[in-house]
Amino acid sequence: MEKNNKKWWILSVTSLGALLSALNFSTLIIALPDLIRGLHASMMQAMWIMLAYMVAMTLTALVAGSIADIIGRKRLYMFGIIFFTIVSLISGFAPNAAWLIVFRVLQGIGGAILMALSTAIVADAFPKNELGRALGVNITVVAIGQIIGPVLGGWLTTAYGWQWTFWFNVPFGIIAILWGLWAMGISRDDTAKAASRKFDSWGLLTYIISISGLLLALTWGPLQSWSSPVVWVGAAAFVICFPIFILVETKHPAALLHIPLLFNRRFSMGVYSAALNSLARMAIMFMLIFYYQGVLAYDALKAGILLIPLAIGMLVFAPISGWIGDRFGEVAPATIGLLISTVGLLGLAANSGAHSPYLIQAVWMTIISIGTGLFNSPNTGSVMNAAGPKYRGEASGILSMMTNLGMIFSIAFSMPIITGNIPKDAMMAIFSGTMVGLDGSSSSMIGFITGLHIVFWVMAALLLLAAILSYFRNSNSNSKSEKQDQTHTAA
């Protein structure tokens, strides 16, 4: 296989993995009502079936990226596809909700490997002047998954049952495995570090304890109670263990987290911008699901279809912005994309009342998705180029972890807004698709609309902050701190 052609075959493998990961989340939301009935699950169990995947992805992403830098990115990526496919098959046979939550955790680990390493593998395969366009293809595939996911989930559940929202992954996974073995193989690739370097076991332990505590607090609080002992224990684990983790990482010769990366302005500003963009985007989707199912009384399938404009712009503009970033630099398209998303969110906030026409909302959602499409490809390319070949696996893991953490923060922020106006049981029933329409008085509906606007205004402010961070990632200053950034990156 010619080297010039091989990079495109490698891109096709990573794109297929990204598609599987994107479809997995969007199809399951539509299947939840049938799944609850089939497994006799409680509302709380249904919520954890969804959140377990996201939590496991967030926790695993950094570890996957760092391990990949040691044993080889392609080798671990192929393991991720195989593991994801096997767990998808087993998930369809889950005898009860508790077992399915366990399987979703395992599936999230496989998904984290796919998401964390696909970017690094593409960055290894493509030269710097083609990286943005290649990443744009990956992001376009994710947008396709978000568009067809609700429709596919609704059709599979209606025609065959909730099990097929997991089993449909299996044939695609087998194709991805065979395709990947042919295009990439599983031999130790040249990105792997020396095997003789000691593994950072203490770093791994303190990382797992601290981040698990944080994620548990952020998910348990809005679902149960912020005053729960579980929340306090989780928060205490994070507060105590995270500083220890950072201290360990500054001293270990083969650290799980390469601290000097965080002093690289181009890298850190790109990661922070991505996290804020992810936080805002998930909050928009989260609130609109309640808006369409709770306020407008649409079922889960129709609500999923109505959210398609949030992905349309990504589909068109992700490859375009990648090409622009390759030719003219990443900062301008990434920053402009965030500003466009901010404008779209402000417009959506102004047109999200109980009787607002959907067509106008769709226009503003499309504008948000155009901004997201303009931002993602060049921003990811900027982060990968800032990390350099040696740390791309870890950098991709950090980026994936922070974007997932942003999504979880958005739920932790949005849920108290919702539960301030909707009973918690009704909130869970609406989000799981087992109930449509608000049973409360019109004052509850008005309160929810007010809360929705508050969330949208806050998210618009965060997107504006993300745009500022994005713009200042490439300051031309010759200050001492900038020189330190460059020294740390080379370290």
C-alpha positions as CSV (number, residue, x, y, z in Angstrom):
1,M,0.0,0.0,0.0
2,E,1.4,3.4,-1.0
3,K,2.1,5.7,1.9
4,N,0.1,8.5,0.4
5,N,-3.0,6.2,0.1
6,K,-2.4,4.6,3.5
7,K,-3.2,7.7,5.4
8,W,-6.6,7.9,3.9
9,W,-7.3,4.3,4.8
10,I,-6.2,5.0,8.3
11,L,-8.6,7.9,8.4
12,S,-11.4,5.7,7.3
13,V,-10.7,3.3,10.2
14,T,-10.7,6.1,12.8
15,S,-13.8,7.7,11.2
16,L,-15.7,4.4,11.6
17,G,-14.7,4.2,15.2
18,A,-15.9,7.8,15.8
19,L,-19.2,6.9,14.1
20,L,-19.8,3.9,16.4
21,S,-19.1,6.0,19.5
22,A,-21.4,8.9,18.3
23,L,-24.2,6.6,17.4
24,N,-24.1,4.7,20.7
25,F,-25.2,7.7,22.7
26,S,-27.9,9.1,20.4
27,T,-29.6,5.8,19.7
28,L,-30.0,4.8,23.3
29,I,-31.9,7.9,24.4
30,I,-34.7,6.9,22.0
31,A,-34.7,3.3,23.2
32,L,-34.9,4.1,27.0
33,P,-38.7,3.8,27.4
34,D,-38.7,0.3,25.8
35,L,-35.6,-0.6,27.8
36,I,-37.2,0.5,31.1
37,R,-40.2,-1.7,30.4
38,G,-38.1,-4.6,29.2
39,L,-35.8,-4.7,32.2
40,H,-38.3,-3.4,34.7
41,A,-35.8,-0.6,35.5
42,S,-36.4,2.3,37.8
43,M,-36.0,5.9,36.6
44,M,-32.8,6.2,38.5
45,Q,-31.4,3.1,36.9
46,A,-32.4,4.4,33.5
47,M,-30.5,7.7,34.1
48,W,-27.4,5.7,35.2
49,I,-27.6,3.5,32.1
50,M,-27.1,6.7,30.1
51,L,-24.6,8.5,32.4
52,A,-22.4,5.4,33.1
53,Y,-21.1,5.5,29.5
54,M,-20.2,9.2,29.7
55,V,-18.6,8.9,33.1
56,A,-16.5,5.9,32.1
57,M,-15.4,7.7,28.9
58,T,-14.3,10.8,30.9
59,L,-12.4,8.7,33.5
60,T,-10.7,6.5,30.9
61,A,-9.7,9.0,28.2
62,L,-6.5,10.3,29.8
63,V,-5.3,6.9,30.8
64,A,-6.0,5.5,27.3
65,G,-4.0,8.3,25.7
66,S,-1.0,7.9,28.0
67,I,-0.9,4.1,27.8
68,A,-1.1,4.4,24.0
69,D,2.0,6.6,24.0
70,I,3.8,3.7,25.8
71,I,2.6,0.6,23.9
72,G,1.6,2.2,20.6
73,R,-1.6,4.1,19.5
74,K,-2.7,1.8,16.7
75,R,-2.3,-1.3,18.8
76,L,-4.4,0.1,21.6
77,Y,-7.0,1.5,19.2
78,M,-7.5,-1.9,17.6
79,F,-8.0,-3.4,21.1
80,G,-10.6,-0.7,21.8
81,I,-12.6,-1.6,18.7
82,I,-12.5,-5.3,19.6
83,F,-13.4,-4.6,23.2
84,F,-16.3,-2.2,22.2
85,T,-17.7,-4.8,19.8
86,I,-17.7,-7.6,22.3
87,V,-19.3,-5.5,25.1
88,S,-21.9,-4.3,22.6
89,L,-22.9,-7.9,21.9
90,I,-23.0,-8.8,25.6
91,S,-25.1,-5.7,26.5
92,G,-28.0,-6.9,24.4
93,F,-28.2,-10.0,26.7
94,A,-28.3,-8.0,30.0
95,P,-30.7,-9.7,32.4
96,N,-31.5,-6.6,34.4
97,A,-30.7,-2.9,34.7
98,A,-27.8,-3.4,37.2
99,W,-25.9,-5.6,34.8
100,L,-26.6,-3.2,31.9
101,I,-25.1,-0.3,33.9
102,V,-21.9,-2.5,34.4
103,F,-21.8,-3.2,30.6
104,R,-22.3,0.5,29.9
105,V,-19.2,1.3,32.0
106,L,-17.2,-1.3,30.0
107,Q,-18.6,0.1,26.8
108,G,-17.6,3.6,27.9
109,I,-14.0,2.3,28.4
110,G,-14.0,1.0,24.8
111,G,-15.6,4.2,23.5
112,A,-13.0,6.3,25.4
113,I,-10.1,4.4,23.6
114,L,-11.7,5.1,20.3
115,M,-12.4,8.7,20.9
116,A,-9.1,9.5,22.7
117,L,-6.8,7.8,20.1
118,S,-8.5,8.5,16.8
119,T,-7.4,12.1,16.8
120,A,-3.8,11.2,17.6
121,I,-3.6,8.4,15.0
122,V,-4.9,10.8,12.3
123,A,-2.3,13.4,13.4
124,D,0.4,10.8,13.1
125,A,-0.7,9.8,9.6
126,F,-1.2,13.3,8.0
127,P,1.3,16.1,7.5
128,K,0.6,19.3,9.3
129,N,-0.7,21.1,6.2
130,E,-3.4,18.4,5.7
131,L,-4.3,17.7,9.4
132,G,-7.2,20.1,9.7
133,R,-9.0,18.7,6.6
134,A,-8.5,15.1,7.9
135,L,-9.9,15.9,11.3
136,G,-12.8,17.7,9.6
137,V,-13.7,14.3,8.0
138,N,-13.7,12.7,11.4
139,I,-15.9,15.4,12.9
140,T,-18.2,15.2,9.9
141,V,-18.7,11.5,10.6
142,V,-19.6,12.3,14.2
143,A,-22.2,14.8,12.9
144,I,-23.7,12.1,10.7
145,G,-24.0,9.8,13.7
146,Q,-25.8,12.6,15.6
147,I,-28.2,13.1,12.7
148,I,-29.1,9.4,12.0
149,G,-28.8,8.2,15.6
150,P,-32.3,9.2,16.8
151,V,-34.0,7.9,13.7
152,L,-32.0,4.6,13.8
153,G,-32.7,4.2,17.5
154,G,-36.4,4.7,17.0
155,W,-36.6,2.3,14.1
156,L,-34.5,-0.5,15.8
157,T,-36.5,-0.2,19.0
158,T,-39.9,-0.2,17.3
159,A,-39.1,-3.0,14.9
160,Y,-36.8,-5.3,16.9
161,G,-36.5,-4.2,20.5
162,W,-34.1,-2.2,22.7
163,Q,-31.4,-5.0,22.4
164,W,-30.7,-4.0,18.8
165,T,-29.5,-0.5,19.9
166,F,-26.5,-2.5,21.1
167,W,-26.4,-5.4,18.6
168,F,-26.3,-3.1,15.6
169,N,-22.8,-2.1,16.7
170,V,-21.6,-5.7,16.2
171,P,-21.5,-6.0,12.4
172,F,-20.0,-2.5,12.1
173,G,-17.5,-3.4,14.7
174,I,-16.5,-6.6,12.9
175,I,-16.0,-4.6,9.7
176,A,-13.9,-2.0,11.6
177,I,-11.8,-4.7,13.1
178,L,-11.0,-6.4,9.8
179,W,-10.6,-3.0,8.1
180,G,-8.3,-1.8,10.8
181,L,-6.1,-5.0,10.8
182,W,-5.6,-4.5,7.1
183,A,-5.0,-0.7,7.1
184,M,-3.1,-0.4,10.4
185,G,-2.3,-3.7,11.9
186,I,-1.5,-4.4,15.6
187,S,2.3,-4.4,15.6
188,R,4.1,-2.0,17.9
189,D,4.2,1.3,16.0
190,D,6.9,3.9,16.0
191,T,4.9,6.2,18.3
192,A,5.5,3.9,21.3
193,K,7.9,5.0,24.0
194,A,10.7,2.8,25.4
195,A,9.1,-0.2,27.2
196,S,11.7,0.0,29.9
197,R,10.3,3.2,31.4
198,K,8.5,2.6,34.7
199,F,4.8,2.8,34.6
200,D,3.2,5.6,36.7
201,S,1.2,3.4,39.1
202,W,0.8,6.0,41.9
203,G,-0.3,8.6,39.3
204,L,-2.9,6.2,38.0
205,L,-4.2,5.4,41.4
206,T,-4.6,9.0,42.6
207,Y,-6.0,10.0,39.2
208,I,-8.7,7.3,39.3
209,I,-9.7,8.1,43.0
210,S,-9.8,11.9,42.4
211,I,-11.6,12.0,39.1
212,S,-14.0,9.2,40.1
213,G,-14.8,11.3,43.2
214,L,-15.4,14.4,41.1
215,L,-17.6,12.6,38.5
216,L,-19.6,10.9,41.2
217,A,-20.3,14.2,43.0
218,L,-21.3,15.9,39.7
219,T,-23.7,13.1,38.7
220,W,-25.1,12.0,42.1
221,G,-25.8,15.5,43.2
222,P,-28.3,16.6,40.5
223,L,-29.9,13.1,40.4
224,Q,-30.3,12.5,44.1
225,S,-29.3,15.3,46.5
226,W,-26.4,17.7,46.7
227,S,-26.4,17.2,50.5
228,S,-26.0,13.4,50.1
229,P,-23.0,11.8,51.9
230,V,-22.0,10.3,48.5
231,V,-21.5,13.8,47.1
232,W,-19.4,14.9,50.1
233,V,-17.2,11.8,50.0
234,G,-16.7,12.2,46.2
235,A,-15.8,15.9,46.6
236,A,-13.5,15.1,49.5
237,A,-11.7,12.4,47.4
238,F,-11.1,14.9,44.6
239,V,-9.9,17.7,46.9
240,I,-7.5,15.4,48.7
241,C,-6.2,13.2,45.9
242,F,-6.0,15.5,42.9
243,P,-3.2,17.7,44.4
244,I,-1.3,14.5,45.2
245,F,-1.8,13.3,41.6
246,I,-0.3,16.6,40.3
247,L,2.6,16.3,42.7
248,V,3.3,12.7,41.6
249,E,3.1,13.8,38.0
250,T,5.7,16.6,38.4
251,K,8.3,14.0,39.7
252,H,7.6,10.8,37.8
253,P,9.9,10.1,34.8
254,A,7.0,8.5,32.8
255,A,4.1,10.6,34.1
256,L,0.5,9.8,33.2
257,L,0.0,13.5,32.7
258,H,2.9,15.4,31.1
259,I,2.6,18.6,33.2
260,P,4.7,20.8,30.8
261,L,1.9,20.4,28.2
262,L,-0.3,22.5,30.4
263,F,2.2,25.4,30.3
264,N,2.0,25.4,26.5
265,R,-0.4,28.3,25.8
266,R,-1.5,27.0,22.4
267,F,-2.3,23.6,23.9
268,S,-4.0,24.7,27.1
269,M,-6.1,27.4,25.6
270,G,-7.3,25.0,22.9
271,V,-8.2,22.4,25.5
272,Y,-10.1,24.9,27.7
273,S,-11.9,26.3,24.7
274,A,-13.0,22.8,23.7
275,A,-14.2,22.1,27.2
276,L,-16.3,25.3,27.4
277,N,-17.7,24.6,23.9
278,S,-18.7,21.1,25.0
279,L,-20.2,22.3,28.2
280,A,-22.4,24.8,26.3
281,R,-23.4,22.4,23.5
282,M,-24.5,19.6,25.9
283,A,-26.5,22.1,28.0
284,I,-28.3,23.2,24.8
285,M,-29.2,19.6,23.9
286,F,-30.1,18.8,27.4
287,M,-32.5,21.7,27.8
288,L,-34.0,21.4,24.4
289,I,-34.9,17.7,25.1
290,F,-36.9,18.9,28.1
291,Y,-38.3,21.7,26.1
292,Y,-39.6,19.6,23.3
293,Q,-40.8,16.7,25.5
294,G,-41.9,18.6,28.5
295,V,-43.2,21.9,27.3
296,L,-44.3,20.9,23.7
297,A,-45.3,17.3,24.6
298,Y,-43.4,15.6,21.7
299,D,-42.3,12.0,22.1
300,A,-38.6,11.1,22.3
301,L,-38.2,10.2,18.6
302,K,-39.7,13.5,17.4
303,A,-37.6,15.4,19.9
304,G,-34.5,13.7,18.6
305,I,-35.4,14.5,15.0
306,L,-36.1,18.2,15.9
307,L,-32.5,18.4,17.2
308,I,-31.0,17.5,13.9
309,P,-30.2,21.1,13.0
310,L,-27.7,21.1,15.8
311,A,-25.6,18.7,13.7
312,I,-26.3,20.0,10.1
313,G,-23.8,22.8,10.2
314,M,-21.1,20.5,11.5
315,L,-21.7,18.2,8.6
316,V,-21.0,20.9,6.1
317,F,-18.5,23.2,7.7
318,A,-16.1,20.8,9.6
319,P,-14.1,19.8,6.5
320,I,-14.2,23.4,5.2
321,S,-12.9,24.8,8.4
322,G,-10.2,22.1,8.5
323,W,-9.0,23.2,5.0
324,I,-9.1,26.9,6.1
325,G,-7.0,26.0,9.2
326,D,-4.5,24.2,7.1
327,R,-4.1,27.1,4.7
328,F,-4.4,30.2,6.9
329,G,-3.9,29.1,10.5
330,E,-6.2,27.6,13.1
331,V,-6.9,30.5,15.4
332,A,-9.1,32.6,13.2
333,P,-11.6,29.9,12.1
334,A,-11.8,28.4,15.6
335,T,-12.4,31.8,17.3
336,I,-14.9,32.9,14.6
337,G,-16.7,29.6,15.0
338,L,-17.2,30.2,18.8
339,L,-18.5,33.7,18.2
340,I,-21.0,32.5,15.6
341,S,-22.2,29.8,18.1
342,T,-22.6,32.6,20.7
343,V,-24.8,34.6,18.3
344,G,-26.8,31.5,17.5
345,L,-27.4,30.7,21.2
346,L,-28.5,34.2,21.9
347,G,-31.0,34.0,19.1
348,L,-32.2,30.6,20.3
349,A,-32.7,32.0,23.8
350,A,-34.9,34.8,22.4
351,N,-37.0,32.3,20.4
352,S,-37.7,29.5,22.9
353,G,-41.0,30.3,24.4
354,A,-44.1,28.1,24.8
355,H,-45.4,29.2,21.4
356,S,-42.2,30.0,19.5
357,P,-42.2,28.7,15.9
358,Y,-39.9,25.8,15.3
359,L,-38.6,27.0,11.9
360,I,-37.0,30.0,13.6
361,Q,-35.5,27.8,16.3
362,A,-34.1,25.5,13.6
363,V,-32.4,28.5,11.9
364,W,-30.7,29.4,15.2
365,M,-29.7,25.8,16.0
366,T,-28.2,25.6,12.5
367,I,-26.1,28.7,13.1
368,I,-24.9,27.2,16.4
369,S,-23.9,24.0,14.5
370,I,-22.1,26.1,11.8
371,G,-20.1,27.7,14.6
372,T,-19.3,24.3,16.1
373,G,-18.2,23.0,12.7
374,L,-15.9,26.0,12.2
375,F,-14.4,25.6,15.6
376,N,-13.8,21.8,16.1
377,S,-11.4,20.9,13.3
378,P,-8.9,23.8,13.5
379,N,-9.0,23.7,17.3
380,T,-8.2,20.0,17.4
381,G,-5.5,20.4,14.9
382,S,-4.0,23.2,16.9
383,V,-4.0,21.1,20.0
384,M,-2.4,18.1,18.3
385,N,0.3,20.3,16.6
386,A,1.1,22.0,19.9
387,A,1.6,18.6,21.7
388,G,4.0,17.3,19.0
389,P,4.4,13.6,17.9
390,K,5.7,12.3,21.2
391,Y,2.7,13.3,23.3
392,R,-0.2,13.2,20.8
393,G,-1.8,10.2,22.5
394,E,-1.8,11.8,25.9
395,A,-2.9,15.2,24.3
396,S,-5.8,13.5,22.5
397,G,-6.7,11.8,25.8
398,I,-6.7,15.1,27.7
399,L,-8.8,16.8,25.0
400,S,-11.3,13.9,25.1
401,M,-11.4,13.9,28.9
402,M,-12.0,17.7,29.1
403,T,-14.8,17.7,26.5
404,N,-16.5,14.9,28.3
405,L,-16.0,16.6,31.6
406,G,-17.6,19.7,30.1
407,M,-20.7,17.6,29.2
408,I,-21.0,16.3,32.7
409,F,-20.6,19.8,34.2
410,S,-23.4,21.0,31.9
411,I,-25.8,18.3,33.3
412,A,-24.8,19.2,36.9
413,F,-25.5,22.9,36.1
414,S,-28.7,22.4,34.1
415,M,-30.5,19.9,36.3
416,P,-30.9,22.2,39.4
417,I,-32.5,24.7,37.0
418,I,-35.0,22.1,35.8
419,T,-35.8,20.6,39.2
420,G,-36.5,24.1,40.6
421,N,-39.6,24.1,38.4
422,I,-40.3,20.4,37.7
423,P,-40.6,17.6,40.2
424,K,-37.6,15.3,40.1
425,D,-39.6,12.2,39.2
426,A,-41.3,14.1,36.3
427,M,-37.9,15.4,35.1
428,M,-36.5,11.8,34.9
429,A,-39.6,10.5,33.2
430,I,-39.5,13.3,30.6
431,F,-35.7,12.8,29.9
432,S,-36.1,9.0,29.6
433,G,-39.0,9.4,27.2
434,T,-41.6,7.6,29.4
435,M,-43.6,10.8,29.9
436,V,-44.4,13.8,27.6
437,G,-45.9,17.1,28.6
438,L,-45.8,18.8,32.0
439,D,-48.5,17.8,34.4
440,G,-48.0,20.9,36.6
441,S,-49.7,24.3,36.4
442,S,-48.8,26.9,33.8
443,S,-46.6,28.5,36.4
444,S,-44.4,25.5,36.3
445,M,-44.1,25.8,32.6
446,I,-43.3,29.5,32.8
447,G,-40.7,28.7,35.5
448,F,-39.1,26.2,33.3
449,I,-39.0,28.6,30.3
450,T,-37.3,31.2,32.6
451,G,-34.8,28.6,33.7
452,L,-34.1,27.6,30.1
453,H,-33.3,31.2,29.2
454,I,-31.0,31.5,32.2
455,V,-29.1,28.4,31.1
456,F,-28.8,29.7,27.5
457,W,-27.6,33.2,28.7
458,V,-25.0,31.6,30.9
459,M,-23.8,29.3,28.2
460,A,-23.6,32.2,25.7
461,A,-21.3,33.9,28.2
462,L,-19.1,30.8,28.5
463,L,-18.9,30.5,24.7
464,L,-17.7,34.1,24.6
465,L,-15.1,33.3,27.2
466,A,-14.0,30.3,25.1
467,A,-13.6,32.6,22.0
468,I,-11.4,34.9,24.1
469,L,-9.2,32.0,25.2
470,S,-9.1,30.7,21.6
471,Y,-7.9,34.1,20.3
472,F,-5.1,34.5,22.8
473,R,-3.7,31.0,22.3
474,N,-1.2,32.3,19.7
475,S,0.0,35.6,21.1
476,N,3.1,36.9,19.3
477,S,4.4,38.2,22.6
478,N,8.1,37.5,23.2
479,S,7.5,37.5,26.9
480,K,9.3,35.3,29.4
481,S,6.2,33.1,29.9
482,E,5.9,32.4,26.2
483,K,9.5,31.3,26.0
484,Q,8.8,29.0,28.9
485,D,5.9,27.6,27.0
486,Q,8.1,26.6,24.2
487,T,10.8,25.2,26.5
488,H,8.2,23.0,28.3
489,T,6.8,21.7,25.1
490,A,10.2,20.6,23.9
491,A,10.9,18.9,27.2
